Amino acid sequence: MPATWWTRNRHYFWYVVREFSALPLAVWLIWLLIEIKRAADGPTRYVPHSGYGFVIFSVICFLFSMYHSVTFLKLAGVIIHLKVVDHPVRPRVIVDIMFALWIIASIVIGWVLIGFAR
């Protein structure tokens, strides 16, 4: 099978992009840990050398993480099977609940982080 097999079909292409999205996120987390360590060394030693590069890379990683999250949550109806009073819950309802929980969790985490920043 040729190395470019995944570029011939749109569905395969976006699947590979989704799987690839974990790599930039891992690099971003390592970069963040390095910056945290450098900041912990004290204000006299900390000179943010990353500047705009880190911000631009963070935006790119954010887009990858959003794509990864949305595509995963869209599959929740296929992965999760629930019965309520011996009746199966429709997959669309499960997906809607997952997205609602994601939004609620994001709001709570944002609220906590803003509280810590004050």
TIRO-2110 file (N, C-alpha, C; in Angstrom, 1 decimal):
// TIRO-2110
0.9, -1.2, 0.0, N, 1, A
0.0, 0.0, 0.0, CA, 1, A
0.9, 1.2, 0.0, C, 1, A
0.7, 2.2, -0.9, N, 2, A
1.5, 3.4, -0.9, CA, 2, A
1.3, 4.3, 0.3, C, 2, A
2.4, 5.1, 0.6, N, 3, A
2.4, 5.9, 1.8, CA, 3, A
1.3, 7.0, 1.7, C, 3, A
0.8, 7.3, 0.5, N, 4, A
-0.2, 8.4, 0.4, CA, 4, A
-1.6, 7.8, 0.2, C, 4, A
-1.9, 6.6, 0.7, N, 5, A
-3.2, 6.0, 0.5, CA, 5, A
-4.3, 6.8, 1.1, C, 5, A
-4.0, 7.5, 2.2, N, 6, A
-5.0, 8.3, 2.9, CA, 6, A
-5.4, 9.6, 2.2, C, 6, A
-4.6, 10.0, 1.2, N, 7, A
-4.9, 11.3, 0.6, CA, 7, A
-5.9, 11.1, -0.6, C, 7, A
-6.2, 9.8, -0.9, N, 8, A
-7.1, 9.6, -2.0, CA, 8, A
-8.6, 9.6, -1.7, C, 8, A
-8.9, 9.6, -0.4, N, 9, A
-10.3, 9.6, 0.1, CA, 9, A
-10.4, 10.7, 1.1, C, 9, A
-11.4, 11.5, 0.9, N, 10, A
-11.6, 12.6, 1.9, CA, 10, A
-11.8, 12.2, 3.3, C, 10, A
-12.6, 11.1, 3.5, N, 11, A
-12.8, 10.6, 4.9, CA, 11, A
-11.5, 10.1, 5.5, C, 11, A
-10.7, 9.4, 4.8, N, 12, A
-9.4, 8.9, 5.3, CA, 12, A
-8.5, 10.1, 5.6, C, 12, A
-8.5, 11.1, 4.7, N, 13, A
-7.7, 12.3, 5.0, CA, 13, A
-8.0, 12.9, 6.3, C, 13, A
-9.3, 13.2, 6.5, N, 14, A
-9.7, 13.9, 7.8, CA, 14, A
-9.5, 13.0, 9.0, C, 14, A
-9.6, 11.7, 8.8, N, 15, A
-9.3, 10.7, 9.9, CA, 15, A
-7.8, 10.9, 10.3, C, 15, A
-6.9, 10.9, 9.3, N, 16, A
-5.5, 11.0, 9.6, CA, 16, A
-5.1, 12.4, 10.2, C, 16, A
-5.8, 13.4, 9.7, N, 17, A
-5.6, 14.7, 10.3, CA, 17, A
-6.0, 14.7, 11.8, C, 17, A
-7.1, 14.1, 12.1, N, 18, A
-7.6, 13.9, 13.5, CA, 18, A
-6.6, 13.2, 14.3, C, 18, A
-6.1, 12.1, 13.8, N, 19, A
-5.1, 11.4, 14.6, CA, 19, A
-3.8, 12.1, 14.7, C, 19, A
-3.4, 12.9, 13.7, N, 20, A
-2.2, 13.7, 13.8, CA, 20, A
-2.3, 14.8, 14.8, C, 20, A
-3.5, 15.3, 15.1, N, 21, A
-3.7, 16.4, 15.9, CA, 21, A
-3.2, 16.2, 17.3, C, 21, A
-2.9, 15.0, 17.7, N, 22, A
-2.4, 14.7, 19.1, CA, 22, A
-0.9, 15.1, 19.1, C, 22, A
-0.2, 15.1, 18.0, N, 23, A
1.2, 15.4, 18.0, CA, 23, A
1.5, 16.9, 18.4, C, 23, A
0.9, 17.9, 17.7, N, 24, A
1.1, 19.3, 18.1, CA, 24, A
0.7, 19.6, 19.5, C, 24, A
-0.4, 18.9, 20.0, N, 25, A
-0.8, 19.1, 21.3, CA, 25, A
0.2, 18.6, 22.3, C, 25, A
0.9, 17.5, 22.0, N, 26, A
1.9, 17.0, 22.9, CA, 26, A
3.1, 18.0, 22.9, C, 26, A
3.5, 18.5, 21.8, N, 27, A
4.6, 19.4, 21.7, CA, 27, A
4.2, 20.7, 22.5, C, 27, A
3.0, 21.2, 22.3, N, 28, A
2.5, 22.3, 23.1, CA, 28, A
2.6, 22.1, 24.6, C, 28, A
2.2, 21.0, 25.1, N, 29, A
2.3, 20.7, 26.5, CA, 29, A
3.7, 20.7, 27.0, C, 29, A
4.6, 20.1, 26.2, N, 30, A
6.0, 20.1, 26.6, CA, 30, A
6.6, 21.5, 26.6, C, 30, A
6.2, 22.3, 25.6, N, 31, A
6.7, 23.7, 25.6, CA, 31, A
6.1, 24.5, 26.8, C, 31, A
4.8, 24.3, 27.1, N, 32, A
4.2, 24.9, 28.3, CA, 32, A
5.0, 24.6, 29.5, C, 32, A
5.3, 23.3, 29.7, N, 33, A
6.0, 22.9, 30.9, CA, 33, A
7.4, 23.5, 31.0, C, 33, A
8.1, 23.7, 29.9, N, 34, A
9.4, 24.3, 29.9, CA, 34, A
9.2, 25.8, 30.3, C, 34, A
8.2, 26.5, 29.8, N, 35, A
7.9, 27.9, 30.1, CA, 35, A
7.6, 28.0, 31.6, C, 35, A
6.8, 27.1, 32.1, N, 36, A
6.4, 27.2, 33.5, CA, 36, A
7.7, 27.0, 34.4, C, 36, A
8.5, 26.1, 34.0, N, 37, A
9.8, 25.9, 34.8, CA, 37, A
10.7, 27.1, 34.7, C, 37, A
10.7, 27.7, 33.5, N, 38, A
11.6, 28.9, 33.4, CA, 38, A
11.0, 30.1, 34.2, C, 38, A
9.7, 30.2, 34.3, N, 39, A
9.0, 31.2, 35.1, CA, 39, A
9.2, 30.9, 36.6, C, 39, A
9.3, 29.7, 37.0, N, 40, A
9.4, 29.3, 38.4, CA, 40, A
10.9, 29.6, 38.9, C, 40, A
11.8, 29.8, 38.0, N, 41, A
13.2, 30.1, 38.3, CA, 41, A
13.3, 31.5, 38.9, C, 41, A
12.3, 32.3, 38.7, N, 42, A
12.4, 33.6, 39.3, CA, 42, A
12.3, 34.7, 38.2, C, 42, A
11.8, 35.9, 38.6, N, 43, A
11.6, 36.9, 37.6, CA, 43, A
12.9, 37.5, 37.0, C, 43, A
14.0, 37.4, 37.8, N, 44, A
15.2, 37.9, 37.2, CA, 44, A
15.8, 37.0, 36.1, C, 44, A
15.5, 35.7, 36.2, N, 45, A
16.1, 34.8, 35.2, CA, 45, A
15.1, 34.6, 34.1, C, 45, A
13.8, 34.9, 34.3, N, 46, A
12.8, 34.6, 33.3, CA, 46, A
12.7, 35.7, 32.3, C, 46, A
13.1, 35.3, 31.1, N, 47, A
12.9, 36.2, 29.9, CA, 47, A
12.2, 35.4, 28.9, C, 47, A
10.9, 35.8, 28.7, N, 48, A
10.1, 34.9, 27.7, CA, 48, A
10.7, 35.0, 26.3, C, 48, A
11.4, 34.0, 25.9, N, 49, A
12.0, 34.0, 24.6, CA, 49, A
11.0, 33.5, 23.5, C, 49, A
9.9, 33.0, 23.9, N, 50, A
9.0, 32.4, 22.9, CA, 50, A
8.2, 33.5, 22.3, C, 50, A
7.8, 34.5, 23.0, N, 51, A
7.0, 35.6, 22.5, CA, 51, A
5.8, 35.2, 21.6, C, 51, A
5.8, 35.8, 20.4, N, 52, A
4.6, 35.5, 19.5, CA, 52, A
4.6, 34.1, 19.0, C, 52, A
5.7, 33.5, 18.9, N, 53, A
5.8, 32.1, 18.5, CA, 53, A
4.9, 31.2, 19.3, C, 53, A
5.0, 31.3, 20.6, N, 54, A
4.2, 30.5, 21.5, CA, 54, A
2.7, 30.8, 21.3, C, 54, A
2.4, 32.1, 21.1, N, 55, A
0.9, 32.4, 21.0, CA, 55, A
0.4, 31.9, 19.6, C, 55, A
1.2, 32.0, 18.6, N, 56, A
0.7, 31.5, 17.3, CA, 56, A
0.6, 30.0, 17.3, C, 56, A
1.6, 29.3, 17.9, N, 57, A
1.5, 27.9, 18.0, CA, 57, A
0.3, 27.5, 18.9, C, 57, A
0.0, 28.2, 19.9, N, 58, A
-1.1, 27.9, 20.8, CA, 58, A
-2.4, 28.0, 20.0, C, 58, A
-2.5, 29.0, 19.2, N, 59, A
-3.8, 29.1, 18.4, CA, 59, A
-3.9, 27.9, 17.4, C, 59, A
-2.8, 27.5, 16.8, N, 60, A
-2.9, 26.4, 15.9, CA, 60, A
-3.3, 25.1, 16.7, C, 60, A
-2.7, 24.9, 17.9, N, 61, A
-3.0, 23.8, 18.7, CA, 61, A
-4.4, 23.8, 19.2, C, 61, A
-4.9, 25.0, 19.5, N, 62, A
-6.3, 25.2, 19.9, CA, 62, A
-7.2, 24.7, 18.8, C, 62, A
-6.9, 25.1, 17.5, N, 63, A
-7.8, 24.6, 16.4, CA, 63, A
-7.7, 23.1, 16.3, C, 63, A
-6.5, 22.5, 16.4, N, 64, A
-6.4, 21.1, 16.3, CA, 64, A
-7.2, 20.4, 17.5, C, 64, A
-7.1, 21.0, 18.7, N, 65, A
-7.8, 20.4, 19.8, CA, 65, A
-9.3, 20.5, 19.6, C, 65, A
-9.8, 21.6, 19.1, N, 66, A
-11.2, 21.7, 18.8, CA, 66, A
-11.7, 20.7, 17.8, C, 66, A
-10.9, 20.6, 16.7, N, 67, A
-11.3, 19.6, 15.7, CA, 67, A
-11.4, 18.2, 16.3, C, 67, A
-10.3, 17.8, 17.1, N, 68, A
-10.3, 16.5, 17.7, CA, 68, A
-11.5, 16.3, 18.6, C, 68, A
-11.8, 17.3, 19.4, N, 69, A
-12.9, 17.2, 20.4, CA, 69, A
-14.2, 17.1, 19.7, C, 69, A
-14.5, 17.9, 18.7, N, 70, A
-15.8, 17.9, 18.0, CA, 70, A
-16.0, 16.5, 17.3, C, 70, A
-14.9, 16.1, 16.6, N, 71, A
-15.1, 14.8, 15.9, CA, 71, A
-15.3, 13.6, 16.8, C, 71, A
-14.6, 13.7, 18.0, N, 72, A
-14.8, 12.6, 19.0, CA, 72, A
-16.2, 12.6, 19.6, C, 72, A
-16.7, 13.8, 19.9, N, 73, A
-18.0, 13.9, 20.5, CA, 73, A
-19.1, 13.5, 19.5, C, 73, A
-18.9, 13.8, 18.3, N, 74, A
-19.9, 13.4, 17.3, CA, 74, A
-20.0, 11.9, 17.2, C, 74, A
-19.0, 11.1, 17.6, N, 75, A
-19.0, 9.7, 17.6, CA, 75, A
-19.6, 9.1, 18.9, C, 75, A
-19.9, 10.0, 19.9, N, 76, A
-20.5, 9.5, 21.1, CA, 76, A
-21.7, 8.7, 21.0, C, 76, A
-22.6, 9.0, 20.0, N, 77, A
-23.8, 8.3, 19.8, CA, 77, A
-23.6, 6.9, 19.3, C, 77, A
-22.5, 6.7, 18.6, N, 78, A
-22.1, 5.4, 18.1, CA, 78, A
-21.5, 4.5, 19.2, C, 78, A
-20.7, 5.2, 20.1, N, 79, A
-19.9, 4.5, 21.1, CA, 79, A
-20.7, 4.2, 22.3, C, 79, A
-21.5, 5.1, 22.7, N, 80, A
-22.3, 4.9, 24.0, CA, 80, A
-23.7, 4.4, 23.7, C, 80, A
-24.1, 3.4, 24.4, N, 81, A
-25.5, 2.9, 24.2, CA, 81, A
-26.1, 2.9, 25.6, C, 81, A
-27.2, 3.6, 25.7, N, 82, A
-27.9, 3.8, 27.0, CA, 82, A
-29.4, 3.3, 26.8, C, 82, A
-29.9, 2.8, 27.9, N, 83, A
-31.3, 2.4, 27.9, CA, 83, A
-31.9, 3.2, 29.1, C, 83, A
-33.1, 3.8, 28.9, N, 84, A
-33.8, 4.4, 29.9, CA, 84, A
-35.2, 3.8, 30.0, C, 84, A
-35.5, 3.2, 31.1, N, 85, A
-36.8, 2.4, 31.2, CA, 85, A
-37.0, 1.4, 30.0, C, 85, A
-35.9, 0.7, 29.8, N, 86, A
-35.9, -0.4, 28.8, CA, 86, A
-36.1, 0.1, 27.3, C, 86, A
-35.9, 1.4, 27.1, N, 87, A
-36.0, 2.0, 25.8, CA, 87, A
-34.6, 2.6, 25.4, C, 87, A
-34.1, 2.3, 24.3, N, 88, A
-32.8, 2.9, 23.9, CA, 88, A
-32.8, 4.4, 23.7, C, 88, A
-31.8, 5.1, 24.2, N, 89, A
-31.7, 6.5, 23.9, CA, 89, A
-31.1, 6.7, 22.5, C, 89, A
-31.8, 7.6, 21.8, N, 90, A
-31.3, 7.8, 20.4, CA, 90, A
-29.9, 8.4, 20.4, C, 90, A
-29.1, 8.0, 19.4, N, 91, A
-27.7, 8.5, 19.3, CA, 91, A
-27.6, 10.1, 19.3, C, 91, A
-28.5, 10.7, 18.6, N, 92, A
-28.5, 12.2, 18.5, CA, 92, A
-28.7, 12.8, 19.9, C, 92, A
-29.5, 12.2, 20.7, N, 93, A
-29.7, 12.8, 22.1, CA, 93, A
-28.4, 12.6, 22.9, C, 93, A
-27.7, 11.5, 22.7, N, 94, A
-26.4, 11.3, 23.5, CA, 94, A
-25.4, 12.3, 23.0, C, 94, A
-25.3, 12.5, 21.7, N, 95, A
-24.4, 13.5, 21.2, CA, 95, A
-24.7, 14.9, 21.7, C, 95, A
-26.0, 15.3, 21.7, N, 96, A
-26.4, 16.6, 22.2, CA, 96, A
-26.0, 16.7, 23.7, C, 96, A
-26.2, 15.7, 24.5, N, 97, A
-25.9, 15.7, 25.9, CA, 97, A
-24.4, 15.9, 26.1, C, 97, A
-23.6, 15.2, 25.3, N, 98, A
-22.1, 15.3, 25.4, CA, 98, A
-21.6, 16.7, 25.1, C, 98, A
-22.2, 17.3, 24.0, N, 99, A
-21.8, 18.7, 23.7, CA, 99, A
-22.3, 19.6, 24.8, C, 99, A
-23.4, 19.4, 25.4, N, 100, A
-23.9, 20.3, 26.5, CA, 100, A
-23.0, 20.1, 27.7, C, 100, A
-22.6, 18.9, 28.0, N, 101, A
-21.7, 18.7, 29.1, CA, 101, A
-20.3, 19.4, 28.8, C, 101, A
-19.8, 19.3, 27.6, N, 102, A
-18.6, 19.9, 27.2, CA, 102, A
-18.6, 21.4, 27.4, C, 102, A
-19.8, 22.0, 27.0, N, 103, A
-19.9, 23.5, 27.2, CA, 103, A
-20.0, 23.8, 28.7, C, 103, A
-20.7, 23.1, 29.4, N, 104, A
-20.8, 23.3, 30.9, CA, 104, A
-19.5, 23.2, 31.5, C, 104, A
-18.7, 22.2, 31.2, N, 105, A
-17.4, 22.0, 31.8, CA, 105, A
-16.5, 23.1, 31.4, C, 105, A
-16.6, 23.6, 30.2, N, 106, A
-15.7, 24.7, 29.7, CA, 106, A
-16.0, 26.0, 30.5, C, 106, A
-17.3, 26.2, 30.7, N, 107, A
-17.7, 27.4, 31.5, CA, 107, A
-17.2, 27.3, 32.9, C, 107, A
-17.4, 26.2, 33.5, N, 108, A
-16.9, 26.0, 34.9, CA, 108, A
-15.4, 26.2, 35.0, C, 108, A
-14.7, 25.6, 34.1, N, 109, A
-13.2, 25.7, 34.2, CA, 109, A
-12.8, 27.1, 33.9, C, 109, A
-13.4, 27.8, 32.9, N, 110, A
-13.1, 29.2, 32.7, CA, 110, A
-13.4, 30.1, 33.9, C, 110, A
-14.5, 29.8, 34.6, N, 111, A
-14.9, 30.6, 35.7, CA, 111, A
-13.9, 30.4, 36.9, C, 111, A
-13.4, 29.2, 37.0, N, 112, A
-12.4, 28.9, 38.1, CA, 112, A
-11.1, 29.5, 37.7, C, 112, A
-10.7, 29.5, 36.5, N, 113, A
-9.4, 30.1, 36.1, CA, 113, A
-9.5, 31.6, 36.2, C, 113, A
-10.6, 32.2, 35.9, N, 114, A
-10.7, 33.7, 36.0, CA, 114, A
-10.7, 34.0, 37.5, C, 114, A
-11.3, 33.2, 38.4, N, 115, A
-11.3, 33.4, 39.8, CA, 115, A
-9.8, 33.3, 40.3, C, 115, A
-9.0, 32.4, 39.8, N, 116, A
-7.6, 32.3, 40.3, CA, 116, A
-6.8, 33.5, 39.8, C, 116, A
-7.2, 34.1, 38.7, N, 117, A
-6.4, 35.2, 38.1, CA, 117, A
-6.6, 36.5, 38.9, C, 117, A
-7.7, 36.6, 39.7, N, 118, A
-8.0, 37.8, 40.4, CA, 118, A
-7.2, 38.0, 41.6, C, 118, A
END
